Amino acid sequence: MKPSSPISFTSSSLAPSLPRKHRLSPYLFTLLIFIFFVSVLYGEDFMCIFGQLEPTFSLRPSQTTERNKKPQKLAFAIGKTEETCDVFSGKWVRDEVSRPPYQEWECPYIQPQLTCQEHGRPDKDYQFWRWQPNHCDLPSFNATLMLETLRGKRMMYVGDSLNRGMFVSMICILHRIIPEDQKSIKTSGSLTVFTAKKTRVFFTSMSPTHAKGIDWGGEPGQNCYNQTTLIEDPNYWGSDCRKSIMKVIGEVFGRSKTPITLLNITQMSNYRRDAHTSIYKKQWSPLTAEQLENPTSYADCVHWQGSFDDKEKVIAEVSTEDAYRMGMKSMLRWVKNNMDRKKTRVFFTSMSPTHAKGIDWGGEPGQNCYNQTTLIEDPNYWGSDCRKSIMKVIGEVFGRSKTPITLLNITQMSNYRRDAHTSIYKKQWSPLTKEQLENPTSYADCVHWCLPGLQDTWNELLFAKLFYP
């Protein structure tokens, strides 16, 4: 007997019969269940395989989360200082091996106001002190790293003559590894530019004075004192601004192929008899009775106040602390609006102390930094000229600010250095009187610092905070 043949159905064989429900094949059902479990168990592996097969595959932005983002790295940082390391808290240690970082005679960029050895200082002890933080070490200053980092970039020191000293210190540290034919320095007014390899030079035309009131129709003997309005004559030209000099400038620049940019500020400044510092500035020497009776006699009609923006100025008296706070907030706003934090770092240097009062460290009344060759050893010493209320303002403003500015707190460490000022060992721009020569304390400069010296350490702190914040 033959086995039964498989039954096959045709539409014709079902013609008179009732419709039947289709059943899923047990083999197909088993296969679907198998695929389901495999996809559950090995889904991630399949994703990796498909990801390799499709190189353009990427997550959609909606699939990323904030917690996957890394903290933004500060520009130029190559490492990090330990959290327990406060580089501004420490002590001065004697070091005759690594100090000074350069010699005064080998750095031609130091202004004569700071060349203490050239002007007769008999000792060099002030050059052999190194700053040692309490719980760590400062990284060694790497001049090559600094220059390579600055390649194609600019580093600016903005401030007064103390900041200029810090600027010159940095040049002296760096210049030895730059070939002679690839570096230059140009000064135009208050702007000094040191350039390695590529030079860009600016030339500023004459800055006018307003020392002769008769120039604008005033009384003989009148000057910028008590002038609160502008000169409105569009053709006004003060007698101190010689047009022949301006003609020379035009002729020379007209024929020159040297790429120098002229900043012609003379005409616009001629109208501003109201903008000089006049008598409203720090007087470095006591005023005589005759000067006090005649303010015109000591009015400064050469230098300028800081802002030309407001034609009508409302001047209100505020405390030193409030004025400092206003200035800092203004600076922070400018940095926030103008600096790209991905490409730029900004540093703020705290107060540079003076040592004008010997009684602060137990000296005699009338004594100052003159003839001081030793450090102040009291770790808690704080000079009377460094107002702690100002340091408090700095802390409060920076504490609340989200603007990424790095504070260089050089105040405490510099307070110990009564020995490092230029004192009498500097170029004197005016002949000394017989009385001054008999009493050197009377003309000792206890504000500025000898180079090489203390300000080299300020730049070492800048280096540390720039590369190892």
Disulfide bonds with the S-S distance in Angstrom:
Cys85-Cys136 1.78
Cys107-Cys172 1.98
Cys116-Cys450 1.97
Cys224-Cys301 2.10
Cys369-Cys446 2.10
